[in-house]
Amino acid sequence: MLGIIGWLPAVVQAAEIVRVETVTSLSRSVLGSTVIPYREVTLSAQVPGAVKLVAGEAGSSFKQGDVIVRIDESQLVAKRNAVLAQISIAQAALQNAQAQYTRELISPRSKDVGTMPGFGLPAMFDMAMVRPFADSMMGNYDSDMGRYSDLMSSATGVSQAQSNLQQAMSQLQEIDAGLRDTKSVAPFDGIVLAKMVEAGDTVQPGQPLIKFGYVKYKRLQADVPSGLVSNLSEGMLVPAKIDSRTTIMVKVSQIYPVADPSRHTVTVKFDLPVDSVAAPGMYAEVYLPEGETGDAKVVVIPKTALLKGRSLPSVLVVKNDNTSELRLVRLGVEQEDGKVEVVSGLNADERVIDKPPATASSGWMPHAE
């Protein structure tokens, strides 16, 4: 009790008369929001099959490129081996076609004297006598055209063999892409936010496997009514509370360009400070200004001017005759500099007693200096 009595004079001496100030209104709308990772992706199955491996549980950390989920690839491996055999056959056919084309260039079949029996004599007679006579006299045979036809036939064989080889190589690339798709890898450093499958589950293309996020930096996401979005701009700082804890300042990082036609809200994202304690999915409140800067003026007083221990907020107002009057006030939002808005109960030209003792009542005045 003595400690309390000894403490009161110091408070009384610290009391002083201050004038009510007017500042720009900080009236705000409170919106619920959710803590989200800075980046978030959903890894889905690209190929059908049974899940062979799930590397971690929710909360497990992975580096970029680490395999998180693997789907059984035995069928694709078998198809790949079959395609490799087709490639070997196509390569052999291409080599044979190229050899036949080279042979036709160097030793044309149309001038081969060894293709007829009888030591080639009929063929030699045909080449020396019959064909020149047919070329010059009859006009119905052209040996050069025959050779051209044989060259085109060999070249066509080479082209077809190349096409068959290219087709087999394309099939191999397709299967290799499918084999890569059997592995779901971490696109960046982060943690598993949610796991949708277990080892042994059968999945189809497009089925979600896990949610993966980058949580070193975090954000808030809120659906802001379209009437309040015009008061926001990227880079703007606004107050927020996470699970009703201490107020922190968050930065507007992204404002979606379109609104939800059913709810008439716009999605807005806010960057959280790096040292903020929050986990994805936590509830948060964001305080958004209701009007543009300079729209309205309100009166503010130091929070220390409020009488302590009262059920309703009240202050001591100094009247013109230098006496005080106890008056109830209605408070608004708190300012960042230790002051609080007064919605009603005070005018801009009035004075109040700052730091009054808890026992003060109407008529009490600070001691004269």
Disulfide bonds with the S-S distance in Angstrom:
none
